[in-house]
Amino acid sequence: MSDKTSNDGFQAMMQAGQAMMQGFFETLAKQQVAMQDSTGLASTKIPMPDNETLTRLQKEFASNHMALWTSMLGRKPGESSEPVVSPEAGDKRFSSSEWTDNPMFDYLRQAYLINSNFLREATDSVPMNDGRAKARLQFLTRQYIDALAPSNFAATNPEFIRAALETEGQSITRGVQNLLSDLEKGRVSMTDETVFEVGRELAITSGAVIFENDLFQLIQYAPLTEKVAQTPFLIVPPCINKYYILDLQAENSFVRYIIEQGHTVFLMSWKNAGQEDANKTWHDYVEQGPLIALKVVREVTKVQKPNILGFCVGGTILATALAVARARGEDPVASVTFLTTLLDFSDTGEIGCLIDEASVQMRENSIGKGGLLRGQELANVFSFLRANDLVWQYVVGNYLKGGTPKAFDLLHWNSDATNLPGPFLAWYLRNMYLENSLRIPGRLTVAGQKVDLGKIDAPVYFFAAREDHIVPWTTSYLGRPLLGGETTFVLGASGHIAGTINPVKKNRRSYWTNPAKILSPDEWLEGAQEHPGSWWAHWIEWLNQFGGRQIAARGRLGNAQYEPIEPAPGRYVKVRA
């Protein structure tokens, strides 16, 4: 190749890069307007990166494409060459050998990765003072990049071609059938839903519903040890999904683990909201939720200060409820555990970039005075936070390859969505995500009381997950100084669910501890010690301090006032959205 030809090609690539960037930002601007129309998100004009950055990015783009084109010249099928660019660690989209053995598909793969890196870096370089708008731009960029991967399209995915040839077209027929079935469901299938049933394979820990109201059923579990801690233990799960993530199967049930360690466990099973619940508020969930559950636990066990745990938004509801109880002069609990919980909403990750004044006003106007947020809408938001893992993987597997997803208990739970009352959601979005009011003493009034988290002076155990994309661990950590008691913070490996549901028997992953008092998140991590295995063992040792003396396990569930209504898991958890 002559120097002139090479230079002409480089200049052409530079122009192509500039055209791509301009076209991309125009597309994002249109997408911003579309999002404003459909969700109320405010549109923001997108500036270009500065000239120096723009020139550097275009040169890198052109150089990478020229290097890729040169590496492909004269290459024959089966021959290998050193890649110009490689997928990030953990990216499974191009793991099949067809993507590297065939020069055409290898070119498509690497060209896509070069383009993706270019657009991602260009977006990161956009000068914007509005952090929320910048985060939204980065979120949209990732959605755009993920959606356009060559693996998502039949004509550019060699695995689709191989499956079609090997099955003589049957994979295409099955793929169309799978697509039609999912269109009828209104969602992408992630697991074989015929394998699991709640109460049969999932949520099978023995117990009984001993109380119910319009918002929740209270389950008391049967003991598994002859002796138990005198102080009972109450779990407040999130109301945005089903509680049985904490009680999947026996080998990975957090609930069963606690019982096996000699604790009397109660658990709130939130109702899947229907039209009759369309006017329920945050105040209702606090007053008629944990505060009522605590009352029942006290009356059943005759112990005035139970131990209690809140998970995710269940933890936020719990913290609000405990602050209300303290404002009323009550001393409600012996200890508190918060799992992946936000009390300070300073940085809520990518979810926060989808929430601004316009979007919250839209929710307030549409369902804030009555109505429901359908569970599938919420589930779709969470799925697209990890689109390659929770959307496109199944689009390719189910529709292009005509496969059937494997049975997986966690993904069955993930597909079992819950509805939320509109007034509850709108209040939550405004006061927590948008205005971050819970952290400020006295700003919020709930159930007739000024909320001050500093009045919560029971010992507190915080658990967060290092790769959590829903509750960033650094923000969860900020809850520590808001409380009035002694706090312990533990960081687990992995994400929001896999980090939390980490059974001791499997001895997987690791966790970090640091006994130092309040530090910044980065300082805490810098001085933290890593421990192999599950955080569950560390936590149960902490909890046992507050269990009281050992007593004989109770021979019956409930009491004369709270007779068992039905066996666990109860009716509420089985209601589909």
Secondary structure per residue as TSV (DSSP state, phi and psi in degrees):
chain	resnum	aa	ss	phi	psi
A	1	M	-	360.0	127.3
A	2	S	-	-72.2	161.2
A	3	D	H	-62.0	-38.4
A	4	K	H	-64.9	-44.3
A	5	T	H	-62.5	-42.1
A	6	S	H	-62.9	-43.7
A	7	N	H	-66.1	-41.5
A	8	D	H	-60.7	-42.1
A	9	G	H	-64.5	-39.8
A	10	F	H	-63.2	-44.5
A	11	Q	H	-63.4	-38.5
A	12	A	H	-63.3	-39.4
A	13	M	H	-66.5	-38.6
A	14	M	H	-59.6	-46.0
A	15	Q	H	-64.8	-38.2
A	16	A	H	-64.0	-40.0
A	17	G	H	-63.0	-43.3
A	18	Q	H	-64.2	-42.9
A	19	A	H	-63.9	-40.5
A	20	M	H	-62.2	-45.6
A	21	M	H	-63.3	-45.0
A	22	Q	H	-62.6	-45.1
A	23	G	H	-63.6	-37.3
A	24	F	H	-64.9	-46.7
A	25	F	H	-66.8	-32.8
A	26	E	H	-64.6	-39.4
A	27	T	H	-64.4	-43.1
A	28	L	H	-64.1	-38.8
A	29	A	H	-61.5	-42.0
A	30	K	H	-65.3	-38.0
A	31	Q	H	-65.0	-36.5
A	32	Q	H	-59.6	-44.6
A	33	V	H	-63.9	-41.4
A	34	A	H	-62.4	-41.0
A	35	M	H	-66.2	-35.6
A	36	Q	H	-64.7	-41.5
A	37	D	H	-65.4	-39.4
A	38	S	H	-92.1	-28.4
A	39	T	H	-126.2	-4.9
A	40	G	-	87.2	4.2
A	41	L	-	-69.2	134.7
A	42	A	-	-70.1	139.3
A	43	S	-	-82.9	140.2
A	44	T	-	-127.2	131.6
A	45	K	-	-66.2	136.7
A	46	I	-	-102.1	113.0
A	47	P	-	-80.3	157.4
A	48	M	-	-81.9	155.2
A	49	P	-	-59.9	161.3
A	50	D	-	-65.3	162.3
A	51	N	H	-59.2	-40.5
A	52	E	H	-64.2	-46.1
A	53	T	H	-65.5	-42.0
A	54	L	H	-60.6	-44.2
A	55	T	H	-63.7	-43.8
A	56	R	H	-61.4	-44.4
A	57	L	H	-65.0	-40.6
A	58	Q	H	-66.0	-39.3
A	59	K	H	-64.6	-43.5
A	60	E	H	-63.2	-41.5
A	61	F	H	-60.4	-49.2
A	62	A	H	-65.0	-42.6
A	63	S	H	-63.1	-42.8
A	64	N	H	-65.1	-41.0
A	65	H	H	-69.4	-38.3
A	66	M	H	-64.5	-41.4
A	67	A	H	-64.7	-39.6
A	68	L	H	-65.0	-45.2
A	69	W	H	-62.9	-41.2
A	70	T	H	-64.1	-39.9
A	71	S	H	-67.6	-21.2
A	72	M	H	-90.4	-17.6
A	73	L	T	-62.7	124.4
A	74	G	T	75.0	2.0
A	75	R	-	-74.9	136.8
A	76	K	-	-106.0	156.5
A	77	P	T	-54.6	136.5
A	78	G	T	93.0	-21.2
A	79	E	-	-79.7	146.1
A	80	S	-	-109.3	157.4
A	81	S	-	-146.5	154.7
A	82	E	-	-64.9	124.6
A	83	P	-	-68.4	145.0
A	84	V	S	-74.9	-35.1
A	85	V	S	-145.1	146.7
A	86	S	-	-125.6	153.2
A	87	P	-	-62.9	157.3
A	88	E	-	-67.5	157.1
A	89	A	T	-58.5	133.3
A	90	G	T	91.8	-8.0
A	91	D	-	-79.9	109.3
A	92	K	-	-95.0	0.0
A	93	R	T	-63.3	-30.4
A	94	F	T	-118.8	30.3
A	95	S	-	-77.8	-21.2
A	96	S	S	-67.3	144.8
A	97	S	T	-64.5	-23.3
A	98	E	H	-59.4	-29.8
A	99	W	H	-69.0	-22.8
A	100	T	H	-109.2	-27.9
A	101	D	H	-73.7	-34.8
A	102	N	S	-94.2	120.2
A	103	P	H	-56.3	-37.9
A	104	M	H	-65.0	-47.1
A	105	F	H	-73.1	-29.8
A	106	D	H	-65.8	-39.2
A	107	Y	H	-63.6	-46.3
A	108	L	H	-58.4	-44.2
A	109	R	H	-60.8	-52.0
A	110	Q	H	-70.7	-35.8
A	111	A	H	-62.8	-40.7
A	112	Y	H	-61.9	-44.1
A	113	L	H	-65.6	-39.6
A	114	I	H	-62.3	-47.5
A	115	N	H	-61.9	-41.3
A	116	S	H	-62.8	-46.4
A	117	N	H	-61.9	-39.8
A	118	F	H	-60.8	-49.4
A	119	L	H	-68.2	-37.7
A	120	R	H	-64.4	-45.7
A	121	E	H	-68.0	-35.3
A	122	A	H	-63.2	-42.9
A	123	T	H	-65.2	-41.6
A	124	D	H	-62.6	-26.4
A	125	S	T	-90.0	-4.8
A	126	V	-	-65.0	126.4
A	127	P	-	-78.4	106.2
A	128	M	-	-137.3	131.3
A	129	N	S	-83.1	-25.0
A	130	D	-	-81.7	105.2
A	131	G	H	-61.6	-37.1
A	132	R	H	-67.2	-41.1
A	133	A	H	-65.8	-38.6
A	134	K	H	-64.9	-42.6
A	135	A	H	-63.7	-37.5
A	136	R	H	-65.1	-40.4
A	137	L	H	-62.3	-42.1
A	138	Q	H	-66.9	-37.1
A	139	F	H	-63.6	-46.6
A	140	L	H	-63.7	-37.5
A	141	T	H	-61.1	-45.1
A	142	R	H	-65.2	-38.3
A	143	Q	H	-62.5	-42.4
A	144	Y	H	-62.3	-47.9
A	145	I	H	-64.2	-47.1
A	146	D	H	-62.4	-39.8
A	147	A	H	-67.5	-29.8
A	148	L	T	-94.4	10.8
A	149	A	-	-60.7	138.1
A	150	P	G	-61.2	-21.0
A	151	S	G	-68.5	-17.2
A	152	N	G	-85.9	-3.9
A	153	F	S	-123.7	140.1
A	154	A	G	-58.5	-45.0
A	155	A	G	-69.0	-20.3
A	156	T	G	-118.8	15.7
A	157	N	-	-117.6	109.1
A	158	P	H	-65.5	-24.0
A	159	E	H	-69.0	-34.2
A	160	F	H	-62.9	-44.8
A	161	I	H	-64.1	-44.5
A	162	R	H	-61.7	-45.1
A	163	A	H	-62.7	-40.2
A	164	A	H	-65.0	-41.3
A	165	L	H	-68.7	-42.9
A	166	E	H	-66.8	-31.2
A	167	T	T	-101.8	6.0
A	168	E	T	54.1	42.4
A	169	G	T	89.4	-7.1
A	170	Q	H	-65.2	-31.8
A	171	S	H	-63.0	-34.1
A	172	I	H	-68.0	-43.2
A	173	T	H	-61.2	-46.0
A	174	R	H	-64.2	-37.7
A	175	G	H	-62.0	-42.2
A	176	V	H	-64.3	-41.5
A	177	Q	H	-62.5	-42.1
A	178	N	H	-62.4	-40.8
A	179	L	H	-63.3	-45.6
A	180	L	H	-62.7	-39.4
A	181	S	H	-64.6	-42.2
A	182	D	H	-71.2	-33.4
A	183	L	H	-61.6	-37.3
A	184	E	H	-67.3	-38.5
A	185	K	H	-72.6	-29.3
A	186	G	T	85.2	18.4
A	187	R	S	-161.1	162.0
A	188	V	-	-82.8	128.3
A	189	S	-	-72.4	130.2
A	190	M	-	-108.4	-15.4
A	191	T	S	-151.8	163.3
A	192	D	-	-75.8	103.6
A	193	E	T	-79.0	-2.8
A	194	T	T	-83.5	-14.0
A	195	V	S	-81.3	-37.8
A	196	F	-	-108.3	144.7
A	197	E	-	-139.8	132.9
A	198	V	B	-65.4	126.5
A	199	G	T	95.2	-11.0
A	200	R	T	-113.0	-56.2
A	201	E	T	-107.2	-24.4
A	202	L	B	-118.5	150.7
A	203	A	S	54.8	53.5
A	204	I	-	-107.6	2.9
A	205	T	-	-61.5	132.7
A	206	S	-	-69.2	135.6
A	207	G	E	178.3	-169.0
A	208	A	E	-148.2	149.5
A	209	V	E	-78.3	121.7
A	210	I	E	-111.6	-5.7
A	211	F	E	-158.6	148.5
A	212	E	E	-152.5	149.6
A	213	N	-	-137.2	-161.6
A	214	D	S	-71.9	-12.4
A	215	L	S	-111.7	-31.5
A	216	F	E	-154.9	160.3
A	217	Q	E	-108.6	142.2
A	218	L	E	-103.2	119.1
A	219	I	E	-98.1	133.4
A	220	Q	E	-110.4	129.9
A	221	Y	E	-94.2	148.5
A	222	A	-	-72.5	143.1
A	223	P	-	-69.2	154.5
A	224	L	S	-119.9	4.2
A	225	T	S	-130.8	155.4
A	226	E	S	-70.0	-37.4
A	227	K	E	-110.3	145.7
A	228	V	E	-135.8	159.8
A	229	A	E	-66.2	140.2
A	230	Q	S	-63.1	-36.9
A	231	T	S	-79.9	121.3
A	232	P	-	-74.8	169.9
A	233	F	E	-130.9	125.8
A	234	L	E	-114.8	134.2
A	235	I	E	-110.4	129.7
A	236	V	E	-111.9	97.6
A	237	P	-	-79.7	171.9
A	238	P	-	-68.4	150.9
A	239	C	S	-94.9	-1.2
A	240	I	S	-88.3	-4.4
A	241	N	B	-157.0	175.8
A	242	K	-	-75.9	145.1
A	243	Y	G	-65.2	-21.0
A	244	Y	G	-73.5	4.1
A	245	I	G	-60.1	-24.6
A	246	L	G	-89.2	-2.8
A	247	D	S	-148.5	63.7
A	248	L	S	-74.1	-89.0
A	249	Q	S	-118.3	167.3
A	250	A	G	-55.3	-38.0
A	251	E	G	-76.1	-16.5
A	252	N	G	-130.6	29.1
A	253	S	-	-90.0	117.0
A	254	F	H	-65.9	-39.3
A	255	V	H	-59.9	-50.3
A	256	R	H	-62.0	-37.7
A	257	Y	H	-59.6	-44.2
A	258	I	H	-63.9	-41.2
A	259	I	H	-64.4	-42.0
A	260	E	H	-62.2	-25.5
A	261	Q	T	-85.4	7.4
A	262	G	T	88.9	37.6
A	263	H	-	-120.3	144.1
A	264	T	-	-85.9	114.9
A	265	V	E	-109.0	132.1
A	266	F	E	-117.4	150.3
A	267	L	E	-145.9	138.1
A	268	M	E	-88.1	126.7
A	269	S	E	-108.9	103.1
A	270	W	E	-67.3	146.4
A	271	K	-	-72.7	141.6
A	272	N	-	-78.6	108.1
A	273	A	-	-58.3	136.0
A	274	G	-	-117.3	-174.6
A	275	Q	G	-58.2	-31.0
A	276	E	G	-67.9	-13.8
A	277	D	G	-107.4	11.8
A	278	A	T	-67.5	-11.4
A	279	N	T	-108.3	8.2
A	280	K	-	-69.1	142.5
A	281	T	-	-116.8	172.4
A	282	W	H	-58.4	-39.0
A	283	H	H	-60.5	-40.7
A	284	D	H	-62.3	-43.4
A	285	Y	H	-65.7	-31.2
A	286	V	H	-77.5	-53.3
A	287	E	H	-67.9	-42.9
A	288	Q	T	-97.4	6.2
A	289	G	T	-106.6	-106.1
A	290	P	H	-57.8	-35.5
A	291	L	H	-66.5	-38.6
A	292	I	H	-70.7	-42.4
A	293	A	H	-59.9	-42.9
A	294	L	H	-61.3	-39.9
A	295	K	H	-60.7	-44.7
A	296	V	H	-66.1	-44.0
A	297	V	H	-58.8	-43.5
A	298	R	H	-60.9	-43.4
A	299	E	H	-72.5	-27.9
A	300	V	H	-78.0	-41.5
A	301	T	H	-98.6	-13.3
A	302	K	-	64.5	21.7
A	303	V	-	-109.2	123.9
A	304	Q	S	-79.2	-24.0
A	305	K	S	-127.9	86.7
A	306	P	-	-70.2	164.2
A	307	N	E	-84.5	150.9
A	308	I	E	-145.8	151.1
A	309	L	E	-135.3	137.3
A	310	G	E	-122.8	135.4
A	311	F	E	-115.5	125.6
A	312	C	T	57.7	-129.5
A	313	V	H	-65.7	-21.8
A	314	G	H	-61.1	-33.8
A	315	G	H	-69.2	-37.2
A	316	T	H	-67.1	-42.1
A	317	I	H	-62.1	-44.2
A	318	L	H	-61.7	-46.4
A	319	A	H	-59.2	-42.0
A	320	T	H	-61.5	-44.6
A	321	A	H	-63.7	-41.7
A	322	L	H	-66.6	-37.2
A	323	A	H	-65.2	-38.5
A	324	V	H	-62.8	-45.4
A	325	A	H	-61.6	-42.2
A	326	R	H	-65.8	-36.5
A	327	A	H	-64.7	-25.7
A	328	R	T	-86.7	4.2
A	329	G	T	86.7	10.6
A	330	E	-	-90.5	154.5
A	331	D	-	-118.1	86.1
A	332	P	-	-81.9	-27.3
A	333	V	-	-140.7	156.9
A	334	A	S	-84.7	-35.3
A	335	S	E	-156.2	160.3
A	336	V	E	-131.5	138.3
A	337	T	E	-119.8	130.4
A	338	F	E	-114.7	118.7
A	339	L	E	-101.4	124.9
A	340	T	S	37.2	60.2
A	341	T	-	-117.9	140.7
A	342	L	-	-102.9	127.0
A	343	L	S	-112.1	-32.7
A	344	D	-	-106.9	127.2
A	345	F	-	-108.4	34.8
A	346	S	S	-61.1	-42.2
A	347	D	-	-135.7	106.7
A	348	T	-	-103.9	15.0
A	349	G	T	72.0	-154.4
A	350	E	H	-68.7	-27.2
A	351	I	H	-59.3	-40.3
A	352	G	H	-62.6	-28.6
A	353	C	H	-71.1	-14.3
A	354	L	T	-93.2	2.2
A	355	I	-	-122.2	118.5
A	356	D	-	-142.6	-177.1
A	357	E	H	-57.1	-43.8
A	358	A	H	-65.3	-42.2
A	359	S	H	-67.9	-38.8
A	360	V	H	-68.0	-41.3
A	361	Q	H	-60.2	-39.0
A	362	M	H	-60.5	-45.1
A	363	R	H	-65.1	-41.5
A	364	E	H	-61.9	-40.7
A	365	N	H	-72.9	-32.8
A	366	S	H	-88.1	-44.5
A	367	I	T	-132.0	2.2
A	368	G	T	-67.2	-23.7
A	369	K	T	-104.4	6.1
A	370	G	S	148.2	130.0
A	371	G	-	144.1	-179.4
A	372	L	E	-127.9	143.1
A	373	L	E	-91.4	116.2
A	374	R	-	-66.0	140.2
A	375	G	H	-58.5	-37.1
A	376	Q	H	-67.1	-31.1
A	377	E	H	-64.4	-43.8
A	378	L	H	-66.4	-41.2
A	379	A	H	-62.5	-38.1
A	380	N	H	-63.5	-39.1
A	381	V	H	-59.9	-48.5
A	382	F	H	-64.3	-38.0
A	383	S	H	-64.7	-41.3
A	384	F	H	-75.9	-8.3
A	385	L	T	-68.2	-24.3
A	386	R	T	-132.9	62.5
A	387	A	H	-60.5	-40.6
A	388	N	I	-64.4	-35.7
A	389	D	I	-83.6	-35.7
A	390	L	I	-112.9	-1.0
A	391	V	I	-129.9	-68.1
A	392	W	I	-67.1	-31.0
A	393	Q	H	-56.9	-39.7
A	394	Y	H	-84.3	-27.9
A	395	V	I	-61.0	-46.1
A	396	V	I	-67.6	-50.0
A	397	G	I	-66.6	-42.6
A	398	N	I	-80.2	-43.1
A	399	Y	I	-98.6	-43.1
A	400	L	I	-78.0	-44.6
A	401	K	S	-92.5	-11.9
A	402	G	-	69.7	26.1
A	403	G	-	-88.3	171.2
A	404	T	-	-114.6	125.7
A	405	P	-	-61.8	149.2
A	406	K	-	-71.1	156.8
A	407	A	-	-72.9	126.4
A	408	F	-	-147.3	117.6
A	409	D	H	-59.4	-41.0
A	410	L	H	-64.8	-39.2
A	411	L	H	-75.4	-27.0
A	412	H	H	-61.4	-46.1
A	413	W	H	-60.7	-42.3
A	414	N	H	-61.0	-28.8
A	415	S	T	-89.4	-5.8
A	416	D	S	-94.5	79.0
A	417	A	B	-76.1	161.8
A	418	T	-	-126.8	145.8
A	419	N	-	-84.0	156.7
A	420	L	E	-127.8	141.2
A	421	P	E	-64.1	137.4
A	422	G	H	-59.3	-47.1
A	423	P	H	-60.6	-39.2
A	424	F	H	-59.5	-49.7
A	425	L	H	-64.4	-46.8
A	426	A	H	-62.3	-41.0
A	427	W	H	-64.5	-42.7
A	428	Y	H	-62.0	-47.6
A	429	L	I	-62.0	-44.9
A	430	R	I	-70.6	-50.9
A	431	N	I	-80.0	-24.4
A	432	M	I	-101.6	-67.5
A	433	Y	I	-68.7	-40.2
A	434	L	I	-86.9	-47.5
A	435	E	T	-105.6	-10.9
A	436	N	-	50.7	53.1
A	437	S	-	-89.9	-19.7
A	438	L	T	-62.6	-31.7
A	439	R	T	-74.8	-14.1
A	440	I	S	-98.0	114.7
A	441	P	T	-56.5	128.1
A	442	G	T	82.8	-5.4
A	443	R	T	-71.7	-37.4
A	444	L	-	-99.4	141.3
A	445	T	E	-114.7	119.8
A	446	V	E	-129.0	133.3
A	447	A	T	51.3	38.1
A	448	G	T	80.2	7.0
A	449	Q	E	-126.2	143.9
A	450	K	E	-72.0	130.8
A	451	V	-	-91.7	122.6
A	452	D	-	-135.2	104.6
A	453	L	G	-63.3	-23.1
A	454	G	G	-64.9	-17.5
A	455	K	G	-78.5	-11.5
A	456	I	-	-80.7	102.9
A	457	D	-	-112.3	10.3
A	458	A	S	-72.7	155.4
A	459	P	-	-60.4	139.6
A	460	V	E	-128.3	136.6
A	461	Y	E	-113.3	118.6
A	462	F	E	-99.3	130.7
A	463	F	E	-119.6	133.5
A	464	A	E	-135.2	161.6
A	465	A	E	-113.7	134.9
A	466	R	T	-64.2	-33.5
A	467	E	T	-107.7	23.2
A	468	D	-	-67.4	120.6
A	469	H	S	-95.5	-2.5
A	470	I	S	-103.3	-43.7
A	471	V	S	-123.5	91.4
A	472	P	-	-55.4	132.0
A	473	W	H	-63.4	-34.3
A	474	T	H	-64.7	-29.8
A	475	T	H	-80.9	-38.1
A	476	S	H	-57.7	-39.2
A	477	Y	H	-58.5	-31.5
A	478	L	T	-67.2	-10.1
A	479	G	T	-72.1	-21.1
A	480	R	G	-56.9	-54.6
A	481	P	G	-70.8	-9.1
A	482	L	G	-77.6	-18.8
A	483	L	S	-97.6	158.9
A	484	G	S	-95.0	-5.0
A	485	G	S	-110.6	-174.3
A	486	E	-	-70.8	134.3
A	487	T	E	-122.4	144.3
A	488	T	E	-121.5	132.2
A	489	F	E	-119.3	131.8
A	490	V	E	-130.4	135.1
A	491	L	E	-111.9	126.0
A	492	G	E	-102.7	160.0
A	493	A	S	-76.7	165.4
A	494	S	S	76.0	-159.4
A	495	G	-	-105.9	-163.6
A	496	H	T	-56.1	-45.0
A	497	I	T	-97.9	-51.9
A	498	A	T	-62.3	-30.3
A	499	G	T	-72.1	-35.0
A	500	T	T	-78.1	-49.1
A	501	I	-	-88.4	86.1
A	502	N	-	-134.5	80.6
A	503	P	-	-57.8	142.4
A	504	V	G	-61.1	-39.6
A	505	K	G	-63.0	-28.0
A	506	K	G	-82.9	-20.2
A	507	N	T	52.3	46.2
A	508	R	-	-104.5	162.9
A	509	R	S	59.8	-155.2
A	510	S	E	-159.7	176.2
A	511	Y	E	-148.5	162.1
A	512	W	E	-121.4	140.6
A	513	T	E	-130.9	154.7
A	514	N	-	-155.0	111.9
A	515	P	-	-75.1	-1.6
A	516	A	-	-61.2	152.1
A	517	K	-	-70.9	-168.5
A	518	I	S	-56.0	121.4
A	519	L	-	-129.6	177.0
A	520	S	-	-72.3	157.8
A	521	P	H	-54.4	-43.6
A	522	D	H	-65.8	-40.3
A	523	E	H	-64.9	-40.5
A	524	W	H	-60.4	-47.3
A	525	L	H	-66.5	-37.2
A	526	E	H	-61.0	-34.6
A	527	G	T	-98.6	7.2
A	528	A	-	-81.3	152.2
A	529	Q	E	-105.5	133.9
A	530	E	E	-88.8	138.7
A	531	H	E	-125.0	132.7
A	532	P	E	-72.0	149.7
A	533	G	S	97.5	-166.1
A	534	S	-	-86.7	143.2
A	535	W	H	-71.0	-15.4
A	536	W	H	-55.3	-43.3
A	537	A	H	-64.1	-39.9
A	538	H	H	-63.9	-43.8
A	539	W	H	-66.5	-43.0
A	540	I	H	-64.7	-33.1
A	541	E	H	-64.7	-40.6
A	542	W	H	-64.3	-46.5
A	543	L	H	-62.5	-37.0
A	544	N	H	-59.8	-22.8
A	545	Q	T	-61.0	-25.5
A	546	F	T	-112.3	16.0
A	547	G	S	-84.2	-14.0
A	548	G	-	76.4	-167.5
A	549	R	S	-74.4	163.0
A	550	Q	E	-83.2	134.9
A	551	I	E	-132.5	165.5
A	552	A	E	-65.0	138.9
A	553	A	-	-60.0	140.8
A	554	R	-	-65.6	136.2
A	555	G	S	-82.1	-12.3
A	556	R	S	-137.4	159.2
A	557	L	S	-96.2	137.5
A	558	G	S	74.1	-158.6
A	559	N	-	-155.7	-167.5
A	560	A	S	-62.1	-31.4
A	561	Q	S	-80.4	-32.7
A	562	Y	S	-123.3	78.1
A	563	E	-	-73.9	146.4
A	564	P	-	-55.0	134.0
A	565	I	-	-93.2	-42.0
A	566	E	E	-164.2	160.9
A	567	P	E	-66.5	152.6
A	568	A	T	-63.6	145.5
A	569	P	T	-89.7	1.3
A	570	G	-	86.3	174.2
A	571	R	S	-77.9	-39.6
A	572	Y	G	-58.7	-40.7
A	573	V	G	-72.1	-16.6
A	574	K	G	-89.1	-9.1
A	575	V	-	-73.4	125.4
A	576	R	-	-88.6	147.9
A	577	A	-	-68.3	360.0
